Amino acid sequence: MTQSLPPLRLGIAGLGTVGRGVVRIVQTHGALIAARAGRRVEIVAVSARSQKDRGIDLSAYAFEADPVALAQRPDIDVFVEVMGGHEGAAKAATEAAIASGKDVVTANKALLAHHGQALALAAEAKGRVIRFEAAVAGGIPVIKALTEGLAGNAMKRVMGVMNGTCNYILTRMEATGQGYNVLFDECAKLGYLEADPNLDVGGIDAGHKLSLLSSIAFGTQVAFDAVELQGIQNILLDDIRMAKDLGYRIKLLGVTQMTGRGLEQRMTPCLVPADSPLGQLQGGTNMVVLEGDSVGQIVMRGPGAGEGPTASAVMGDVIDLARGTRVSTFGQPASTLTKAIPAKAQAPSAWYLRMTLLDKPGALAKIATCLGEAGVSIDQMRQNGHEGIHAPVLIVTHKAAPADIADAVARFAGTGVLVGEPVALRIEEV
């Protein structure tokens, strides 16, 4: 490969954690990148909200206060968007970059989850590409795996733990015996939470990522609005302990698969076997499991966030563009992506049910009756102590369809013995 090609010129919008990481990699590994890409990669200009000191030398780069102006500069080839947000400046600047004939590399999962189809169509109309390895699972090269390495497979299922903050909270609850609220505050102090914490603990951030993987895996238009979302806010320390006693751990688990009824996409807390790869996943680490008809099951594990891992993913996309590797945004032309029919999960599984009942005769019998009337069979039932006039109850069911569990939970409300809202978690045998 020759070094006679002109350098690939970058404009970087956003100088937060990821943007600084990208600058550091370009500055530190310039010769290595040139050797691997066959040409130099250089930064021409940057954009941020201010020109404050960020601990890196930016003196060689032009500064644009307006990211749209950066995107339109004639002296950049690739617009690197690491600002975040699915509206406003990030969307306007990305659209401007495409309209100006620039390729785009982004870490912005929300932008693509909400506007991916329109942006991909616009890019392809201009002969440009959008690459977004850094938007899903941090440093894990899952986008490249799906669009390139596994492109010869009909994908059967994609699942995984895709939000490090949630996994950190859940694993620390078990390790320290501290409750959700204490660990939520700890994450806030450590800077692990998004500006809107519900994006993390509410499952929204992970749902964005799942919708992007669904699009690539099944050749469908991104459909974030169809993702079934449930966060971890209602998980108690008692749930963690009881799951452990049963041989499970609780994870915020994303699962997507194409069925005869349509595309299932769910990001919900589930129990997984403690000795499974997902069950053993600790701290802020992510894991994605890809299942193809030819390859079988591939398990990818690594850091899901942070300056180094996310900037590494950005640079992987940049180097691909420098090499001339061009792959359609979602693995195939956006015009060929189908609009999937959304489908709710119907496959039966065992379920974990936790509720608090009034401590009076016949209360438990009423709950058992509701389950029986909904066609749900009980495998185990435990009553763990009393809290004054309240009795916490754990029920593990035999395999039951989600609709039957929903029916049973709806019936609980009419018994007059339920205190608060019950928690129902699917038990995934992964």
C-alpha positions as CSV (number, residue, x, y, z in Angstrom):
1,M,0.0,0.0,0.0
2,T,1.4,3.4,-0.9
3,Q,1.7,6.5,1.2
4,S,1.1,8.8,-1.8
5,L,-2.5,9.3,-1.0
6,P,-3.4,12.7,0.5
7,P,-4.1,12.7,4.3
8,L,-7.7,12.1,5.5
9,R,-8.7,15.3,7.1
10,L,-11.0,15.3,10.2
11,G,-13.3,17.9,11.7
12,I,-14.2,16.9,15.3
13,A,-17.4,18.3,16.8
14,G,-17.4,17.9,20.6
15,L,-14.4,17.9,22.9
16,G,-15.8,16.1,25.9
17,T,-14.5,12.7,27.1
18,V,-14.7,11.0,23.7
19,G,-13.6,13.9,21.6
20,R,-10.5,14.4,23.7
21,G,-9.8,10.7,23.4
22,V,-9.9,10.9,19.6
23,V,-7.5,13.8,19.6
24,R,-5.1,11.9,21.9
25,I,-5.1,8.8,19.6
26,V,-4.4,10.9,16.5
27,Q,-1.6,12.8,18.2
28,T,0.0,9.7,19.9
29,H,-0.4,7.1,17.1
30,G,0.0,9.2,14.0
31,A,2.7,7.0,12.5
32,L,1.0,3.8,13.4
33,I,-2.3,4.9,11.9
34,A,-0.6,6.0,8.7
35,A,1.1,2.6,8.4
36,R,-2.1,0.7,8.9
37,A,-4.4,3.0,6.8
38,G,-1.9,3.7,4.0
39,R,-2.3,7.4,4.5
40,R,-2.0,10.0,7.2
41,V,-5.0,11.0,9.3
42,E,-4.9,14.5,10.5
43,I,-7.2,16.8,12.4
44,V,-7.9,20.1,10.7
45,A,-10.5,21.8,12.9
46,V,-12.6,21.3,16.1
47,S,-15.8,22.6,17.5
48,A,-16.9,22.9,21.1
49,R,-19.1,25.1,23.4
50,S,-16.0,27.0,24.5
51,Q,-12.2,27.2,24.1
52,K,-11.4,26.3,27.7
53,D,-8.4,24.2,28.5
54,R,-9.1,20.6,28.1
55,G,-5.7,19.2,29.0
56,I,-4.7,18.6,25.3
57,D,-2.9,20.7,22.8
58,L,-5.4,22.1,20.3
59,S,-3.2,24.9,19.0
60,A,-2.7,23.4,15.6
61,Y,-6.4,23.1,14.8
62,A,-8.9,25.7,13.6
63,F,-11.7,26.4,16.0
64,E,-15.3,26.7,15.0
65,A,-17.9,27.8,17.7
66,D,-20.7,26.5,15.4
67,P,-20.5,22.8,14.6
68,V,-22.6,23.4,11.5
69,A,-19.8,25.7,10.2
70,L,-17.3,23.0,11.0
71,A,-19.3,20.4,9.1
72,Q,-19.4,22.7,6.0
73,R,-15.6,23.5,5.9
74,P,-14.2,22.6,2.5
75,D,-10.9,21.4,4.1
76,I,-12.3,18.4,6.0
77,D,-13.2,15.0,4.5
78,V,-14.8,13.3,7.5
79,F,-17.1,14.9,10.1
80,V,-16.6,13.3,13.5
81,E,-19.7,14.0,15.7
82,V,-19.2,13.2,19.4
83,M,-21.5,15.9,20.9
84,G,-24.5,13.7,21.7
85,G,-28.2,14.5,21.6
86,H,-30.7,13.5,19.0
87,E,-31.9,17.0,18.1
88,G,-30.4,20.4,17.9
89,A,-26.7,21.0,17.1
90,A,-25.8,17.3,16.6
91,K,-28.6,16.7,14.1
92,A,-28.1,20.0,12.2
93,A,-24.4,19.5,11.9
94,T,-24.6,15.9,10.8
95,E,-27.2,16.9,8.1
96,A,-24.9,19.8,7.0
97,A,-21.9,17.5,6.8
98,I,-23.8,15.0,4.6
99,A,-25.2,17.8,2.4
100,S,-21.6,19.1,2.0
101,G,-20.4,15.7,0.8
102,K,-18.7,14.6,4.0
103,D,-18.5,11.1,5.4
104,V,-19.7,11.0,9.1
105,V,-18.3,9.1,12.0
106,T,-20.5,9.4,15.1
107,A,-20.8,8.0,18.6
108,N,-24.3,9.2,18.9
109,K,-26.7,6.3,19.4
110,A,-29.7,8.5,20.2
111,L,-29.3,10.5,16.9
112,L,-29.3,7.3,14.8
113,A,-32.0,5.6,16.8
114,H,-34.4,8.5,16.1
115,H,-33.2,9.7,12.7
116,G,-31.0,6.8,11.3
117,Q,-33.2,6.0,8.3
118,A,-33.4,9.5,7.1
119,L,-29.8,10.2,7.6
120,A,-28.7,7.0,5.9
121,L,-30.9,7.8,2.9
122,A,-29.4,11.3,2.7
123,A,-25.8,10.0,3.0
124,E,-26.4,7.4,0.2
125,A,-27.9,10.0,-2.1
126,K,-24.6,11.9,-1.8
127,G,-22.5,8.8,-2.1
128,R,-21.4,9.1,1.5
129,V,-21.4,6.8,4.5
130,I,-22.2,7.1,8.2
131,R,-20.2,4.9,10.5
132,F,-21.1,4.5,14.2
133,E,-19.1,1.7,15.9
134,A,-18.6,3.9,18.9
135,A,-22.4,4.3,19.4
136,V,-22.9,0.7,20.5
137,A,-21.1,-1.1,23.3
138,G,-18.1,1.2,23.5
139,G,-14.9,-0.5,22.5
140,I,-16.6,-3.8,21.4
141,P,-16.5,-4.0,17.5
142,V,-20.0,-5.3,17.3
143,I,-21.1,-3.1,14.3
144,K,-18.1,-4.3,12.3
145,A,-18.9,-7.9,13.3
146,L,-22.5,-7.7,12.0
147,T,-21.9,-5.6,8.9
148,E,-18.7,-7.4,7.8
149,G,-17.5,-10.6,9.6
150,L,-21.0,-12.1,9.9
151,A,-22.5,-10.6,6.7
152,G,-22.9,-14.1,5.3
153,N,-25.2,-15.2,8.1
154,A,-28.9,-15.0,8.5
155,M,-29.0,-13.6,12.1
156,K,-31.2,-15.5,14.5
157,R,-30.9,-13.5,17.7
158,V,-28.9,-10.6,19.2
159,M,-28.8,-10.1,22.9
160,G,-26.7,-8.5,25.5
161,V,-25.9,-6.2,28.4
162,M,-25.4,-2.8,26.8
163,N,-25.4,-0.2,29.6
164,G,-22.4,-0.3,31.9
165,T,-24.0,2.0,34.5
166,C,-26.9,-0.4,35.1
167,N,-24.6,-3.4,35.2
168,Y,-22.4,-1.5,37.7
169,I,-25.3,-0.8,40.0
170,L,-26.7,-4.3,39.9
171,T,-23.4,-6.1,40.5
172,R,-22.4,-3.6,43.2
173,M,-25.7,-4.2,44.9
174,E,-24.8,-7.9,45.2
175,A,-21.1,-7.3,46.1
176,T,-21.7,-4.5,48.8
177,G,-25.2,-5.2,50.1
178,Q,-26.1,-1.6,49.4
179,G,-29.4,-0.6,47.9
180,Y,-30.2,0.9,44.5
181,N,-30.5,4.5,45.8
182,V,-27.1,4.5,47.4
183,L,-25.4,3.1,44.3
184,F,-27.3,5.5,42.0
185,D,-25.8,8.4,44.1
186,E,-22.4,6.7,43.8
187,C,-22.7,6.6,40.0
188,A,-23.6,10.2,39.9
189,K,-20.5,11.2,41.9
190,L,-18.3,9.0,39.7
191,G,-19.7,10.6,36.5
192,Y,-21.2,7.4,35.2
193,L,-24.7,8.8,34.6
194,E,-26.0,10.7,31.6
195,A,-27.1,14.3,32.1
196,D,-30.6,12.8,32.2
197,P,-30.1,9.7,34.4
198,N,-33.2,8.1,33.2
199,L,-31.4,7.5,29.8
200,D,-29.3,5.0,31.8
201,V,-31.3,3.5,34.6
202,G,-34.6,3.7,32.5
203,G,-33.1,1.5,29.8
204,I,-33.4,4.2,27.1
205,D,-29.7,4.4,26.3
206,A,-29.5,0.6,26.0
207,G,-32.7,0.6,24.0
208,H,-31.2,3.0,21.4
209,K,-28.3,0.6,21.0
210,L,-30.5,-2.5,20.6
211,S,-32.6,-0.8,17.9
212,L,-29.4,-0.1,15.9
213,L,-28.3,-3.7,16.2
214,S,-31.7,-4.9,15.2
215,S,-31.6,-2.9,12.0
216,I,-28.3,-4.3,10.9
217,A,-29.1,-7.9,12.0
218,F,-32.5,-8.1,10.4
219,G,-32.3,-5.6,7.5
220,T,-35.0,-3.4,8.9
221,Q,-35.5,0.3,9.4
222,V,-34.5,1.5,12.9
223,A,-37.5,1.2,15.1
224,F,-36.6,2.5,18.5
225,D,-40.2,3.4,19.3
226,A,-41.1,-0.3,19.1
227,V,-38.5,-1.4,21.8
228,E,-40.1,-2.7,24.9
229,L,-38.4,-0.7,27.7
230,Q,-38.2,-1.3,31.4
231,G,-35.5,0.1,33.7
232,I,-33.9,-1.1,36.9
233,Q,-35.4,1.5,39.3
234,N,-37.7,-1.1,40.9
235,I,-35.0,-3.7,41.6
236,L,-34.5,-4.1,45.3
237,L,-31.6,-5.5,47.3
238,D,-34.0,-8.4,48.2
239,D,-34.4,-9.2,44.5
240,I,-30.6,-9.4,44.1
241,R,-30.4,-11.7,47.1
242,M,-33.3,-13.9,46.2
243,A,-32.1,-14.3,42.6
244,K,-28.7,-15.3,43.9
245,D,-30.3,-18.0,46.2
246,L,-32.0,-19.4,43.1
247,G,-28.7,-19.5,41.1
248,Y,-29.3,-16.4,39.0
249,R,-28.2,-12.8,38.7
250,I,-30.3,-9.8,37.5
251,K,-29.2,-8.0,34.4
252,L,-30.7,-5.3,32.2
253,L,-30.8,-7.5,29.1
254,G,-31.6,-6.6,25.6
255,V,-33.0,-9.2,23.2
256,T,-34.0,-8.9,19.6
257,Q,-35.1,-11.5,17.1
258,M,-37.2,-11.8,14.0
259,T,-40.2,-14.1,14.3
260,G,-43.1,-15.1,12.1
261,R,-45.2,-12.4,13.9
262,G,-42.6,-9.6,13.4
263,L,-39.6,-8.1,15.1
264,E,-39.2,-8.5,18.9
265,Q,-37.1,-5.9,20.6
266,R,-37.0,-5.7,24.4
267,M,-34.7,-4.1,27.0
268,T,-35.8,-5.3,30.4
269,P,-34.3,-6.6,33.7
270,C,-34.1,-10.4,33.6
271,L,-32.7,-13.2,35.6
272,V,-29.9,-15.1,33.9
273,P,-28.0,-18.1,35.2
274,A,-25.2,-17.0,37.5
275,D,-22.7,-19.3,35.8
276,S,-23.5,-18.1,32.3
277,P,-21.2,-15.6,30.5
278,L,-23.9,-12.9,31.0
279,G,-24.3,-13.9,34.6
280,Q,-20.6,-13.5,35.3
281,L,-20.4,-10.0,33.7
282,Q,-19.2,-7.6,36.4
283,G,-19.0,-3.8,36.8
284,G,-19.3,-1.5,33.8
285,T,-18.4,-4.1,31.3
286,N,-20.7,-4.8,28.3
287,M,-21.4,-8.1,26.5
288,V,-23.1,-8.7,23.2
289,V,-24.2,-12.2,22.0
290,L,-24.7,-12.7,18.3
291,E,-26.4,-15.8,16.9
292,G,-26.2,-16.6,13.2
293,D,-27.4,-19.6,11.2
294,S,-24.0,-20.6,10.0
295,V,-21.6,-19.3,12.7
296,G,-23.7,-20.3,15.7
297,Q,-23.1,-18.1,18.8
298,I,-20.5,-15.4,19.1
299,V,-19.9,-13.7,22.5
300,M,-18.2,-10.3,22.5
301,R,-17.2,-8.7,25.9
302,G,-15.4,-5.5,26.7
303,P,-15.6,-2.0,28.1
304,G,-18.8,-0.3,27.1
305,A,-17.9,3.3,27.7
306,G,-15.0,5.6,28.7
307,E,-12.6,7.8,26.8
308,G,-10.2,5.2,25.6
309,P,-12.6,2.4,24.5
310,T,-15.1,4.8,22.8
311,A,-12.4,6.8,21.1
312,S,-10.8,3.5,19.9
313,A,-14.1,2.7,18.2
314,V,-14.3,6.1,16.6
315,M,-10.8,5.7,15.2
316,G,-11.6,2.2,13.9
317,D,-14.2,3.8,11.7
318,V,-11.9,6.6,10.6
319,I,-9.2,4.2,9.6
320,D,-11.7,2.2,7.6
321,L,-12.5,5.3,5.7
322,A,-8.9,6.1,5.2
323,R,-8.3,2.7,3.7
324,G,-11.3,3.1,1.4
325,T,-13.5,0.6,3.1
326,R,-17.1,1.8,2.7
327,V,-20.1,-0.1,4.1
328,S,-23.7,1.1,4.0
329,T,-24.8,2.6,7.2
330,F,-26.9,-0.3,8.4
331,G,-25.0,-3.0,6.4
332,Q,-27.1,-2.7,3.2
333,P,-28.5,0.2,1.3
334,A,-31.1,2.1,3.4
335,S,-33.6,2.0,0.5
336,T,-33.6,-1.8,0.8
337,L,-34.4,-1.8,4.6
338,T,-37.9,-3.1,5.3
339,K,-40.3,-1.6,7.8
340,A,-40.6,-4.3,10.4
341,I,-43.9,-5.2,12.1
342,P,-43.3,-4.8,15.8
343,A,-44.1,-7.9,17.9
344,K,-44.2,-8.6,21.6
345,A,-42.4,-11.6,23.0
346,Q,-44.7,-14.7,23.2
347,A,-42.2,-17.5,24.0
348,P,-42.9,-19.0,27.4
349,S,-40.3,-18.9,30.1
350,A,-40.1,-19.2,33.9
351,W,-40.8,-16.0,35.8
352,Y,-39.7,-14.4,39.0
353,L,-42.6,-12.6,40.8
354,R,-42.0,-10.5,43.9
355,M,-44.8,-8.7,45.7
356,T,-45.8,-7.5,49.2
357,L,-49.1,-8.7,50.6
358,L,-51.2,-7.7,53.6
359,D,-50.3,-10.2,56.4
360,K,-53.8,-11.7,56.8
361,P,-55.3,-15.2,56.4
362,G,-56.0,-16.2,52.8
363,A,-53.9,-13.5,51.2
364,L,-51.5,-16.0,49.6
365,A,-54.3,-18.2,48.5
366,K,-55.9,-15.3,46.6
367,I,-52.6,-14.7,44.7
368,A,-52.3,-18.4,43.9
369,T,-55.9,-18.4,42.6
370,C,-55.2,-15.5,40.3
371,L,-52.2,-17.3,38.9
372,G,-54.2,-20.5,38.3
373,E,-57.0,-18.5,36.6
374,A,-54.4,-17.0,34.3
375,G,-53.1,-20.5,33.5
376,V,-49.8,-20.0,35.3
377,S,-48.3,-22.8,37.4
378,I,-46.3,-22.2,40.5
379,D,-42.8,-23.8,40.8
380,Q,-41.7,-22.3,44.1
381,M,-43.2,-19.9,46.6
382,R,-41.4,-18.3,49.5
383,Q,-42.5,-15.8,52.2
384,N,-39.4,-14.1,53.7
385,G,-40.2,-12.7,57.0
386,H,-42.6,-9.9,57.9
387,E,-42.5,-6.1,57.9
388,G,-45.2,-5.2,60.4
389,I,-48.5,-5.9,58.8
390,H,-46.9,-6.6,55.4
391,A,-45.5,-9.9,54.1
392,P,-43.0,-10.0,51.2
393,V,-43.6,-13.0,48.9
394,L,-41.5,-14.5,46.2
395,I,-43.0,-16.8,43.5
396,V,-41.1,-18.6,40.8
397,T,-43.4,-19.9,38.0
398,H,-43.1,-22.8,35.6
399,K,-42.8,-21.7,32.0
400,A,-45.6,-19.3,31.1
401,A,-46.3,-17.0,28.2
402,P,-45.8,-13.2,28.9
403,A,-49.4,-12.6,28.2
404,D,-50.5,-15.0,30.9
405,I,-48.1,-13.4,33.4
406,A,-49.6,-10.0,32.5
407,D,-53.1,-11.4,33.0
408,A,-52.2,-12.8,36.4
409,V,-50.6,-9.5,37.5
410,A,-53.7,-7.6,36.4
411,R,-55.8,-10.0,38.5
412,F,-53.7,-9.3,41.6
413,A,-54.9,-5.8,41.7
414,G,-58.5,-7.0,42.4
415,T,-57.6,-9.2,45.4
416,G,-57.4,-6.4,48.0
417,V,-54.3,-8.0,49.5
418,L,-51.6,-6.5,47.3
419,V,-49.4,-3.6,48.7
420,G,-47.7,-1.6,46.0
421,E,-46.8,-2.8,42.6
422,P,-45.5,-6.4,42.0
423,V,-42.3,-7.0,40.1
424,A,-42.3,-9.6,37.3
425,L,-38.9,-10.5,35.8
426,R,-38.4,-13.0,33.0
427,I,-35.9,-15.9,33.7
428,E,-33.7,-16.2,30.6
429,E,-32.0,-19.5,30.1
430,V,-29.1,-18.2,28.0
